[in-house]
Amino acid sequence: MPIKQTLEGKILYRIRRSKKCAFLPPDFFDLSDRDQVGRVLRNLTRKGILLKVGQGIYARSKRSRLTNNFILEKDLRSVALDALEKLKIKVVPTRYENAYNSGQTTQVPTGLVIGVKSRISRMIGYNGKNIKYEYYS
């Protein structure tokens, strides 16, 4: 099915072609202004093509085979790392990851804690699970 050359079609085309799974509204400001892009992103969220995982952070979705509901296409950590990269926030290994990698513990980190170099106030989460941040200077 060909994609229409409307703003929604152009944004949808860019979402489908992207290797990243997280999207911010500024990713689409070259196509139109802030209001129209926001309207299209809300519409795509309503249709289930995107899921809102934080303030101004959207992630690609897919349909679950078990529940037939929309779920994240990738795991929450991957979505958060993509979003933090787009927000230009430097990510570093956490103390849990360092302890596991150095052999001090056999407990595998959950992946819901991300080490960052600068303060971030955005909550990233979906379905009751939120990313926590560990700050390093």
Secondary structure, DSSP 4 states (H G I P E B T S, - for coil): -PPPSSHHHHHHHHHHH-S-SEE-GGGGTTTS-HHHHHHHHHHHHHHTSEEEEETTEEEEEEE-TTT-SEEESS-HHHHHHHHHHHTT--EE--HHHHHHHTTS--PPP-S-EEEESS------EETTEE-EEEE--
